Amino acid sequence: MKMMTKELTPRILRNVVPNPQCLNLNVNTPISTRNIESFDLPLRENSELKVGPIGAALVRRIDGILGCENVTLQQYSVQVIVGDAFDPDADGITDAVIEALRDCFGDKRDKVEVVNKDTRHLYCENP
């Protein structure tokens, strides 16, 4: 008997956090071969081997986006730190990073669903 496997809908989940200079995006396809790698931009050649071809291509695309200072890759997520002088949403940085992530899905790029999850309520200050 042949086993049927369910195909995942390609998805990018944007976690909105209290720090507006931090973009935190999760995906349901592997984008890095290592668990955690953090890069001050630009990407060095020896770092490319650590994250694999998809992760390296993603970091290079993000490096080309004005305002991005640092990228942290995990196997299923990317975190981008944006310079203080930039507004990630108003300056189009968030959209540009999401477009770069869409390319990680290859031929499923046009089927990618983008979901926003606001987690700011989980962080509170003690009175």
N, C-alpha and C positions, 0 to 999 in steps of 0.2 A: 504494500500500500504506500502510495506517495504522500509525503508530509507536505501540507500547505503552510507556507509562511506568510504572515501578514506583512505587507509592505508599509513602512512608515510614511506618513505625510511629512515631507521636508519642512522643518520648522526652525525659526529663529525666535527665541524668547528674550525680550529685552526686560531686564530687571531694573526698574527705576529706583535708584537709591538716593539718600539725602544729599550726597555730594554731587552737585550738578556737573562737575568736571570729570566724573567717572562714568564711562559707558560700560555696562556689564551685560554681555550677550551670551546666551547659551544656545547650542545647536544639537540636533539629534543625529549627527554624522561626525565621525572623528576628523578633527582638523589638525591634530598634532600627534606625533609618535611618542612624545614624552609626556609625563604627567604635568609638570609645571616648569615653564621657562619664562623669564622676564627679560625684556629687551629695552634698552634705551636706544632710540632710533638714531642712525640707520642700522640695519641688520648686518652683522659681520659674517664672513664666509664660513667660519667654523661653527657658527650658530645655526646655519642653514642645515647642516647635517643632523643636528640634534632634533629639529622639529619636523623634518621630512619635507617633501615637495609642496604639499598643500599648505602647511603651516608657513613655510618660507614665502610662498607666493602671497599669502594673506598679509604677512608682516610687511612685505614690499609694497603692496597696495595701500596699506594703512600709512606707511611712511610717506607716500605721495600725497596724503591729505593734509592740507595746511592746518596747523593747530595741534596735531597729535604729537605727544612727547614720549610716551612710554606704552608698550604693549606687553601684556602678560597672557600667555597661551596655556591652556590646559587641554586635555584630550577632547573635551566637548564644550569648551567655553573660551571666550576672549574678553579681556578687560583692557580698555583703552583710557589712558589719562590724557586729558585735553588741557592745554595751557590756560592759565587764569584769564588772559585777555580775550578768550574766545567763549562764545556761547554755543555749545554743541548742537542745539536744535536750531537756533536762529541762523547760525553760520553754515548750516547744511552738513556738519560733520557727522552727526548721527546717521543721516540718510546715506552718506558716502560710505561709512563703515558697514552698514547693513548691505549695501550693494556689493561691497568687497566680499562679505560673507556669503552672499547668494552664489558667487562663483565657486565656492567650495562644494556645492551640490552637483557640479558638472551638468549633465544633460537634464537633471531635474530642476535646474535653476528657475525656470518659469513657474514651477508649481509650489515654490517656497511660500509658506504661511508665516507672517510676522505677527507676533503676539506681544503686547505690553503687559507687564505685571508690576504694579506699583507696590514696592515693599517699604516705602518710607514710614508707614504707620508702625512697623516693627521696631523702629528706632525711636527712643524717647529719652528726653533729658530728665534727670532727677531734679525735683523742685528744691 
